Amino acid sequence: MNPFLQSILLLIVSTLNAAYGCQLMLVNEIQVKPGFLVLGNLGTLSCQSSKKEREVEEKLDKLVLARMFPTSPQLTFSQNSLRDKWSQSHPDIPLSLSGASEVRVNLHNETLEDTEFAKLVIQEILNVLKPDVPTRIQFRNQPRSMNLPVGEWSLKVDTTKVQSGHVRARILIMGKVIQQYFLSFDVLEKRLVLKTTVSQLRGSQLDPNLISIEEDWVLKGTDLLPASSMNHIERLLFARDIEAQKVLIRRDILEKPVMGRRQRIQAWLHRDGLKLQMEAESLQDGRVGDVIEIIATATRRKFTAKVIDSHNVQILR
């Protein structure tokens, strides 16, 4: 360009700038929320006239540079590119840019840790379960930590399958789902349990000195050996090898037979309001409550009977 013409143009621009008197002081770096990034976000505007400042400020806030998403990378804008952007959009309105030679733009995020996310989901689950005993929720597949914009996200939990141990959690930003998790979990309840203090062998008798009664967390629905079993512990045997500190369930334990095979017993029969008694002999071992076969001593007739205790049965048929 002719040096003379260039001087004339600079003089015209300078004159316009002086008349308008507006300057945008750019900053080195900013953090923004998700949404539209406008030129007005990148610096501080000052004008000689308050009327012109309001006019220019309105145009700066409408000049969109980018759309910021949670997954957006860091953006960088040079002073020259911003000057060109303004000139293309508003060639008739002069604006002086100063300050930083380039502006770095980051999305303002916060980290939602595993523990925080779990607390939010667990509370939703407990609101559905409404447990009447102390309860814990233990996830089988914990999601990783995630970066989310400050104050702009929300959590929605689908609890329709909570009773079967499943839940869906969705992270939403501005109403749009950006992350979704299908989680499985176990429900733990604090219960009074019996525990072995040392290892035990199958067939050995329970020793009250080697069994502790304490509170512990167990899976909901576990068929625990009740603490009341200690009242007749002399009749109990281990049904399998048991390691130390094992919470005992009913399947771990057998009761000793209280009645042996070929044992002489008393058999009782209730009929027509009468209670009849006869001498009999057991044909099987039996525990209290077991149904066994017996044979009457006098008639040698066989009956099915329920074991009442170590010497008595009740004839069923």
BAPA-614026 format. One record per residue (C-alpha): x, y, z. Coordinates in nm, 4 decimals, decimal comma, m for minus. Layout:
% BAPA-614026
((X; Y; Z))
...
***
This chain:
% BAPA-614026
((0,0000; 0,0000; 0,0000))
((0,1128; 0,3544; m0,0749))
((0,2772; 0,4947; 0,2421))
((0,0794; 0,8139; 0,2012))
((m0,2554; 0,6298; 0,1824))
((m0,1580; 0,4125; 0,4804))
((m0,0886; 0,7265; 0,6847))
((m0,4258; 0,8683; 0,5842))
((m0,6059; 0,5474; 0,6926))
((m0,4272; 0,5394; 1,0278))
((m0,5218; 0,9022; 1,0807))
((m0,8884; 0,8238; 1,0051))
((m0,8911; 0,5215; 1,2414))
((m0,7223; 0,7238; 1,5131))
((m0,9774; 0,9996; 1,4700))
((m1,2675; 0,7510; 1,4928))
((m1,1147; 0,5832; 1,7973))
((m1,0735; 0,9145; 1,9654))
((m1,4338; 1,0010; 1,8869))
((m1,5608; 0,6682; 2,0174))
((m1,2919; 0,6383; 2,2846))
((m1,3543; 0,2609; 2,3552))
((m1,0894; 0,0096; 2,4549))
((m1,1093; m0,3601; 2,5473))
((m0,8322; m0,4601; 2,7889))
((m0,7702; m0,8331; 2,7302))
((m0,6725; m1,0677; 3,0150))
((m0,4197; m1,3515; 2,9940))
((m0,6522; m1,6348; 3,1034))
((m1,0154; m1,6830; 3,2024))
((m1,2411; m1,9648; 3,3238))
((m1,5969; m1,9833; 3,1953))
((m1,9062; m2,1983; 3,2490))
((m2,0573; m2,4176; 2,9757))
((m2,2455; m2,2204; 2,7118))
((m2,1631; m1,9536; 2,4565))
((m1,8300; m1,7713; 2,4835))
((m1,8585; m1,4073; 2,3746))
((m1,5944; m1,1440; 2,3115))
((m1,7075; m0,9488; 2,6165))
((m1,5881; m1,2394; 2,8384))
((m1,2232; m1,1848; 2,7399))
((m1,1515; m0,8462; 2,8899))
((m1,2650; m0,5211; 3,0488))
((m1,4269; m0,2459; 2,8395))
((m1,3786; 0,1243; 2,8981))
((m1,5134; 0,4158; 2,6904))
((m1,4972; 0,7922; 2,7240))
((m1,8730; 0,8108; 2,6850))
((m2,1008; 0,6019; 2,9059))
((m2,3598; 0,5950; 2,6268))
((m2,1057; 0,4540; 2,3800))
((m1,9853; 0,2079; 2,6476))
((m2,3342; 0,0601; 2,6843))
((m2,3698; 0,0345; 2,3061))
((m2,0317; m0,1368; 2,2557))
((m2,0759; m0,3604; 2,5598))
((m2,4052; m0,4884; 2,4183))
((m2,2377; m0,5742; 2,0890))
((m1,9437; m0,7419; 2,2649))
((m2,1852; m0,9662; 2,4578))
((m2,3551; m1,0722; 2,1347))
((m2,0389; m1,1494; 1,9390))
((m2,0076; m1,5305; 1,9851))
((m1,6585; m1,6786; 1,9591))
((m1,7272; m2,0464; 2,0522))
((m1,9607; m2,2857; 2,2320))
((m1,8075; m2,4321; 2,5492))
((m1,8915; m2,7953; 2,6350))
((m1,7732; m3,0025; 2,9359))
((m1,5419; m3,1893; 2,6975))
((m1,4114; m2,8717; 2,5269))
((m1,0325; m2,8390; 2,5088))
((m0,8556; m2,5241; 2,6207))
((m0,9077; m2,2469; 2,3632))
((m0,6616; m1,9665; 2,2789))
((m0,7441; m1,6405; 2,0984))
((m0,4789; m1,3968; 1,9748))
((m0,5308; m1,0222; 1,9979))
((m0,4994; m0,9889; 1,6213))
((m0,7640; m1,2575; 1,5526))
((m1,0037; m1,0875; 1,7949))
((m0,9437; m0,7510; 1,6314))
((m1,0239; m0,9054; 1,2907))
((m1,3364; m1,0719; 1,4338))
((m1,4625; m0,7374; 1,5621))
((m1,3788; m0,5537; 1,2402))
((m1,5669; m0,8116; 1,0316))
((m1,8737; m0,7962; 1,2556))
((m1,8772; m0,4190; 1,3198))
((m1,6642; m0,2400; 1,0588))
((m1,8333; 0,0907; 1,1347))
((m1,7556; 0,0856; 1,5094))
((m1,3895; 0,1283; 1,6035))
((m1,2599; m0,0597; 1,9069))
((m0,9082; m0,0562; 2,0446))
((m0,7741; m0,3879; 2,1860))
((m0,4916; m0,3828; 2,4379))
((m0,3540; m0,5916; 2,7215))
((m0,2586; m0,9572; 2,6685))
((m0,1364; m1,0609; 2,3239))
((m0,3447; m1,3784; 2,3566))
((m0,6188; m1,5076; 2,5865))
((m0,6434; m1,8683; 2,7114))
((m0,9978; m1,9908; 2,7900))
((m1,0690; m2,2859; 3,0197))
((m1,3973; m2,4421; 3,1277))
((m1,4588; m2,3947; 3,5011))
((m1,4798; m2,7528; 3,6341))
((m1,4985; m2,9360; 3,9636))
((m1,4091; m3,2980; 4,0309))
((m1,6844; m3,5258; 4,1567))
((m1,4973; m3,7971; 4,3473))
((m1,6092; m4,1602; 4,3728))
((m1,7058; m4,1162; 4,7374))
((m1,9160; m3,8059; 4,6688))
((m2,0915; m3,9682; 4,3747))
((m2,1570; m4,2817; 4,5812))
((m2,3072; m4,0784; 4,8677))
((m2,5513; m3,9101; 4,6315))
((m2,6633; m4,2380; 4,4728))
((m2,6749; m4,4254; 4,8062))
((m2,9075; m4,1644; 4,9532))
((m3,1485; m4,2149; 4,6622))
((m3,1377; m4,5925; 4,7153))
((m3,2007; m4,5648; 5,0896))
((m3,4940; m4,3314; 5,0233))
((m3,6551; m4,6199; 4,8342))
((m3,5559; m4,9059; 5,0681))
((m3,6488; m4,7224; 5,3904))
((m3,4567; m4,9779; 5,6063))
((m3,5583; m5,0348; 5,9684))
((m3,2078; m5,1476; 6,0744))
((m2,8651; m4,9849; 6,0162))
((m2,7910; m5,0399; 5,6466))
((m2,4989; m4,9936; 5,4084))
((m2,4920; m4,9967; 5,0275))
((m2,1874; m5,1606; 4,8688))
((m2,1347; m5,1086; 4,4952))
((m1,9921; m5,3903; 4,2842))
((m1,8831; m5,1564; 4,0000))
((m1,7782; m4,8138; 4,1284))
((m1,7524; m4,5393; 3,8593))
((m1,4350; m4,3341; 3,8244))
((m1,4005; m3,9696; 3,9286))
((m1,5347; m3,7193; 3,6768))
((m1,4833; m3,3501; 3,5923))
((m1,8031; m3,1473; 3,5847))
((m1,8775; m2,7749; 3,5487))
((m1,9293; m2,5959; 3,8779))
((m2,2945; m2,5560; 3,9683))
((m2,4256; m2,6533; 3,6252))
((m2,4727; m3,0302; 3,6536))
((m2,7428; m3,2416; 3,8104))
((m2,7801; m3,6089; 3,9044))
((m3,0840; m3,8177; 3,8164))
((m3,1155; m4,1697; 3,9610))
((m3,3547; m4,4311; 3,8201))
((m3,4554; m4,6450; 4,1201))
((m3,7148; m4,8718; 3,9528))
((m3,4870; m5,1772; 3,9922))
((m3,3520; m5,0988; 4,3391))
((m3,5197; m5,4027; 4,4964))
((m3,3183; m5,6318; 4,2641))
((m2,9885; m5,4556; 4,3419))
((m2,9556; m5,2397; 4,0303))
((m2,9733; m4,8657; 3,9682))
((m2,9077; m4,6265; 3,6800))
((m2,7428; m4,2899; 3,7518))
((m2,7219; m4,0131; 3,4935))
((m2,5229; m3,6884; 3,4996))
((m2,7014; m3,4060; 3,3207))
((m2,5725; m3,0659; 3,2101))
((m2,8276; m2,8091; 3,0962))
((m3,0818; m3,0921; 3,0799))
((m2,8666; m3,3089; 2,8515))
((m2,7282; m3,6487; 2,9620))
((m2,3488; m3,6466; 2,9327))
((m2,2612; m3,9559; 3,1412))
((m2,4613; m4,2625; 3,2391))
((m2,3807; m4,5452; 3,4800))
((m2,5532; m4,8789; 3,5352))
((m2,4594; m4,9808; 3,8886))
((m2,5095; m5,3058; 4,0795))
((m2,4990; m5,3110; 4,4564))
((m2,5416; m5,5245; 4,7676))
((m2,7360; m5,4254; 5,0763))
((m2,5532; m5,4869; 5,4061))
((m2,7311; m5,4873; 5,7403))
((m2,5840; m5,4606; 6,0892))
((m2,6929; m5,7744; 6,2750))
((m2,6107; m5,9728; 6,5884))
((m2,4039; m6,2706; 6,4686))
((m2,2179; m6,5739; 6,5993))
((m1,8523; m6,6014; 6,4948))
((m1,5843; m6,8622; 6,5383))
((m1,2753; m6,7326; 6,7136))
((m1,0555; m7,0168; 6,5776))
((m1,0785; m7,2637; 6,2909))
((m1,3121; m7,5598; 6,3423))
((m1,3262; m7,9072; 6,1870))
((m1,6315; m8,0716; 6,0410))
((m1,8143; m8,2848; 6,2961))
((m1,6667; m8,1117; 6,6003))
((m1,9012; m7,9823; 6,8668))
((m1,9544; m7,6111; 6,9142))
((m1,7675; m7,4800; 7,2157))
((m1,9153; m7,1672; 7,3782))
((m1,5626; m7,0566; 7,4710))
((m1,4679; m7,0532; 7,1015))
((m1,7777; m6,8722; 6,9756))
((m1,8254; m6,4955; 7,0035))
((m2,1481; m6,2966; 6,9834))
((m2,1045; m5,9541; 6,8250))
((m2,2531; m5,7045; 6,5804))
((m2,1286; m5,7168; 6,2220))
((m2,2289; m5,6151; 5,8691))
((m2,3799; m5,8998; 5,6664))
((m2,5621; m5,9275; 5,3345))
((m2,9330; m5,8658; 5,3666))
((m3,1217; m6,1965; 5,3631))
((m2,8315; m6,4034; 5,5023))
((m2,9722; m6,7036; 5,6914))
((m2,7746; m6,6407; 6,0100))
((m2,7406; m6,8913; 6,2883))
((m2,9476; m6,7157; 6,5573))
((m2,7864; m6,6112; 6,8832))
((m3,0525; m6,8166; 7,0624))
((m2,8707; m7,1293; 6,9395))
((m2,6251; m7,0728; 7,2238))
((m2,9024; m7,1928; 7,4575))
((m2,8654; m7,5493; 7,3261))
((m2,5084; m7,5338; 7,1964))
((m2,4294; m7,8776; 7,3404))
((m2,6491; m8,0277; 7,0652))
((m2,4734; m7,8496; 6,7770))
((m2,2010; m7,9806; 6,5439))
((m2,0098; m7,8130; 6,2598))
((m2,1403; m7,9388; 5,9238))
((m1,8162; m7,8407; 5,7433))
((m1,4652; m7,7118; 5,8066))
((m1,4914; m7,3499; 5,9235))
((m1,2186; m7,0851; 5,9202))
((m1,1586; m6,8432; 6,2054))
((m1,3736; m6,5272; 6,2266))
((m1,6430; m6,6848; 6,0090))
((m1,9968; m6,5527; 6,0567))
((m2,2006; m6,8663; 6,1146))
((m2,5088; m6,9404; 5,9060))
((m2,7586; m7,2194; 5,9517))
((m2,5983; m7,4369; 5,6822))
((m2,2700; m7,4391; 5,8764))
((m2,4324; m7,6248; 6,1665))
((m2,5979; m7,9606; 6,2334))
((m2,7749; m8,0719; 6,5447))
((m2,6669; m8,3959; 6,7096))
((m2,9260; m8,6720; 6,6862))
((m3,1102; m8,6834; 7,0186))
((m3,2484; m9,0236; 6,9351))
((m3,0469; m9,3189; 6,8104))
((m3,1426; m9,6066; 6,5849))
((m3,2898; m9,9128; 6,7685))
((m3,3563; m9,7034; 7,0775))
((m3,6521; m9,7860; 7,3036))
((m3,8871; m9,4866; 7,3152))
((m4,2345; m9,3703; 7,4129))
((m4,4723; m9,3060; 7,1223))
((m4,7743; m9,0804; 7,1694))
((m5,0895; m9,0796; 6,9590))
((m5,3609; m8,8137; 6,9711))
((m5,6967; m8,9511; 6,8510))
((m6,0558; m8,8423; 6,9155))
((m5,9475; m8,6147; 7,1992))
((m5,7567; m8,8963; 7,3664))
((m5,3829; m8,9177; 7,4225))
((m5,2574; m9,2741; 7,3830))
((m4,9110; m9,4062; 7,4703))
((m4,7263; m9,7138; 7,3503))
((m4,3818; m9,8635; 7,3740))
((m4,1857; m9,8429; 7,0505))
((m3,8425; m9,8655; 6,8919))
((m3,6829; m9,6073; 6,6634))
((m3,5697; m9,7270; 6,3209))
((m3,3637; m9,4136; 6,2422))
((m3,1486; m9,1531; 6,4128))
((m3,3392; m8,8317; 6,4736))
((m3,2987; m8,4708; 6,5865))
((m3,5697; m8,2650; 6,7556))
((m3,8343; m8,1965; 6,4903))
((m3,7182; m8,4726; 6,2530))
((m3,9741; m8,7162; 6,1137))
((m3,8549; m9,0781; 6,1485))
((m3,9856; m9,4327; 6,1194))
((m4,0659; m9,6288; 6,4395))
((m4,2059; m9,9741; 6,5141))
((m4,4510; m10,0608; 6,7939))
((m4,3008; m10,3116; 7,0374))
((m4,6253; m10,5070; 7,0955))
((m4,7746; m10,5248; 6,7437))
((m4,4588; m10,4737; 6,5309))
((m4,6580; m10,2224; 6,3299))
((m4,4606; m9,9378; 6,1718))
((m4,5483; m9,5700; 6,2109))
((m4,4144; m9,2312; 6,1003))
((m4,3452; m9,0063; 6,3979))
((m4,1996; m8,6667; 6,4857))
((m3,9147; m8,6499; 6,7384))
((m4,0153; m8,4466; 7,0472))
((m3,7071; m8,5065; 7,2618))
((m3,4532; m8,7824; 7,3301))
((m3,7188; m9,0310; 7,4567))
((m4,0524; m8,9298; 7,3042))
((m4,2110; m8,9111; 6,9592))
((m4,5513; m8,8097; 6,8318))
((m4,7120; m9,0528; 6,5868))
((m4,8215; m8,8827; 6,2657))
((m4,9683; m9,1834; 6,0822))
***
